[in-house]
Amino acid sequence: MILKRLRLINFLSHTDTEINFSDKGIIAFIGENGAGKTSIIEGITYALIGQSSKGKADKLVQWGKNFAKVELEFRKGNTDYKVEREINLRGQKANTLATVYKKEKGDYRLYYQKNVNKELPKITGLTRRTFFYTTLIRQGDIEGLINLSSSKRAEVFEELLDLKLYQLIVEKVADYRKLYERDVNNLIASIDVDEEELKSRIDKLERELFNQKKDLEKKENERNEIDERLKNLKNLLKTKELEREKILNTEKTISNKQVEIKNLKERLEEIEKRIKDIEGLKEKLKVLEPSLEKLEINRKLKEKFNKREHLIKDLKQLEEKLIELNKYKDFVEKYKDVYIEYLEKEKRREEINSKVVEISKLEGKSENINREIESLKNKRSNLYKQALEIVQELLKYKQIYKPLELNPTLINQYISNNEEDIKRLEDELKTISSKKEVLRREGANLKKQIEKIEKLEGKCPTCLRPLEEHSKEEILEELNREIEKKREEWRELDKKEKELNKKLSTEKIIKKLLEDFKNIYEKYRDIEEDIKNLQVELFKVKKALSEREKIYKELDELKDFIQKNKNIFIQYKNAEESLKKFDEKSLKERIENLKKEIEDINLEIKDINIKNLEEEIKKLEKDREEFIKIREKVKEEENLKSEIEKIKKNLQNLDSLVKELRNSISNKEELLKDIKNINSQIDELMEKLKEINEGITDKKVSIKGLEKELIILKDKLKEIEDKKKKIEKLKIYIAKSKKIEEVLGKNGIQKILRDNLLFELPKLVNDTFSKFGFPFEQIKFSENFDIYLLAPTKERRDRLVDVSSISGGQRVALGLALRLSLAKFLSSKSSFLILDEPTIHLDEQRKSELVNLLIKLKNDGFIRQLIIVSHDTEIEDTADSIYYINRGAVKEVG
């Protein structure tokens, strides 16, 4: 796998940077501290594993931006891929999106968009751990693995081999196995009843239960027979009762019919008397008939008098209406112009009222905007005071923050500088810690050498020359001077470490103050923007209110006119409505017709006195009333005669019916005797049924007790059987668990993987390291992952040299060889290596040795693509491609 192209958009210090990587050779990125070199590595790291040393994703977005993007193109085998990662800021939250594309037919096409962090390592062959241990070597970390103690180195290798995971699985399985064993013991202890004895008791209870159920069935059959007999008797009784009920109803009917016969006879006598009275009334009707004819004539004359009165009244109303109509015509003619002007003024007033409502709303809005602006100004003033207080706190530490008082836009630059200072101090502290560890080990080795020299005879273990060539004292003195030198270096480093810790603590305090200042400044800018927007809106409102006085004046004038002419308007409208309702011509025609009709009626009633007419009509009305009453009574005669015939016929029918009903109830005594006998039989059977039911109830109670006891015993038996099955199942689980513990345990696959690493990794390291041309024959690992080098000697060829005893250049070469070999062992298919500031903290000699090693790596084709990030211009001599980086800008120079 090699890298092809990297693009960074708003990523850390890079606004829009694009880099095309060479397919092979050394690619160097050169620049001062803080220029944006490390951001290149952060971009590659974030693209491949979705993580960064900066922590959360929002820290990767350039200050002042809310979006960042990384694009990385790489080749795996013969296929090109592109991974894109986007970061979108939404308030305090960062949303990320990752996509993988695959090149097909010259174009990149969507390959993965879900679970990218899980799927991408399947393509690249790089997990997070293998990437950091085999592909990326951070500042001062080339010798990181060989500088570790053997126990720490073993932990790293075991982590890469997932041995801790295997051990965790083994311990988890062992915990489950112990639980299974405890459950088995508990289950065995809980079985306190003999299974065969339990089965015997169940069999005995089942036989007894069978006999009890058989007796119950016999009693129930007997009860069913009695129930059937009772049912038949009750049905028969019901039939007899119905017959008795029928007889009682018949007797009641006879009684009712006799009453009905009596009432009919009384009614017959009454009707015959009324018919006799009607004969006398018929003569009186003949006397009253002339009076009715006279009444009809008088009534018609009276109607003419009434009609004339109505016509005169209608005529008067029409004449008044005609006079009123003429008045309306004159009014409409006189005030027509005033009416039209009134309508126009009313319409204009409605328009003005709408504008007044709008003005009222705008006045309220103006007051609200002014209040809101004043409130925002107060907040802005408070924020400004808080910002100045923070600046005063910052000035206690550094005067360089003075410009923030007048130019707060510098805050992002100050924060960026502060983060770089913190990172630089942390890196320096790590370097010092590593140097102190090296000094500690070197001092311990020197002490061991002194102890050996004091005891040894023959050759010097350091230079291998015979001791006769220089005395023991000289060697010991030289070693003690070396130890004192190391101690002095330790004290200098310790002093510098304390100073750096103090500076780091100060920078972190400054970082908190700068972040607080930035938050306040951002709030301040938001308030400034809000005030600006509100002032623009206020200007618009005031402009709209500028014509307010003119509108109010016009409205007052309109109100005065409308108030003065309101009555005229109402009268005009009523007059106009009246004119629409009546036609003057038709009104005059109706008046003439009424006059003529009144005149005709006057001719007809000319000689008649209305008072005498009314008195005569009143007298004739009384005769008419008497005539109507008598006539109604005479009309009843035919009906009464018809009713007499019906009554006589009904009396005859009722007499026949009563005789038939009396014949139908002649068996009453016999029926009552049968009902008494049936009730007696039912009582006897009920007593017998009660006795049988009591026996059945006792049997059921007994059966229920047996069934309950049987269920308990069967449940107990099933419980024992289930426990035995569970015990067998748990024993299978225990056997399988022990097998898993054995296979995955320290003497199983963990030992195989560890032994394989101890066997294969030294061979791979030796193959790579030997090509650097150093005078060592072989590299060996101890069981505890101590690293030794086999050095040739004249006397024997198996002297092992500890890594702490080899030169700085040899250590760098060994560190690189170990990284490359570890990548091959872990089946990493990447053909590129990234070195971040490899020369940092190296003296000139070790820098030169590292440069020579890098040239050797390139010339011998150890790795296809080597990417180096450094501020050291000496690296340029080794590079095939060089990029200069300055403030996030990248320039290719060779």
Secondary structure, DSSP 8 states (H G I E B T S, - for coil): -EEEEEEEEEETTEEEEEEE--SSEEEEEE--TTSSHHHHHHHHHHHHHS--TT-SGGGGB-TT-SEEEEEEEEEETTEEEEEEEEEEEETTEEEEEEEEEEEETTEEEEEE-SSHHHHHHHHH---HHHIIIIIEE-TT-TTHHHHS-HHHHHHHHHHHTTHHHHHHHHHHHHHHHHHHHHHHHHHHHH--S-HHHHHHHHHHHHHHHHHHHHHHHHHHHHHHHHHHHHHHHHHHHHHHHHHHHHHHHHHHHHHHHHHHHHHHHHHHHHHHHHHHHHHHHHHHHHHHHHHHHHHHHHHHHHHHHHHHHHHHHHHHHHHHHHHHHHHHHHHHHHHHHHHHHHHHHHHHHHHHHHHHHHHHHHHHHHHHHHHHHHHHHHHHHHHHHHHHHHHHHHHTT-GGGGGGGT-GGGHHHHHHHHHHHHHHHHHHHHHHHHHHHHHHHHHHHHHHHHHHHHH--SB-TTT--BGGGS-HHHHHHHHHHHHHHHHHHHHHHHHHHHHHHHHHHHHHHHHHHHHHHHHHHHHHHHHHHHHHHHHHHHHHHHHHHTTHHHHHHHHHHHHHHHHHTHHHHHHHHHHHHHHHH--HHHHHHHHHHHHHHHHHHHHHTTT--HHHHHHHHHHHHHHHHHHHHHHHHHHHHHHHHHHHHHHHHHHHHHHHHHHHHHHHTTTHHHHHHHHHHHHHHHHHHHHHHHHHHHHHHHHHHHHHHHHHHHHHHHHHHHHHHHHHHHHHHHHHHHHHHHHHHHHHSTTTHHHHHHHHHHHHHHHHHHHHHGGGT-S--EEEE-TT--EEEEE--SS-S-EEEEGGGS-HHHHHHHHHHHHHHHHHHTT----EEEEESTTTT--HHHHHHHHHHHHHHHHTTS-SEEEEEES-GGGGGG-SEEEEEETTEEEE--
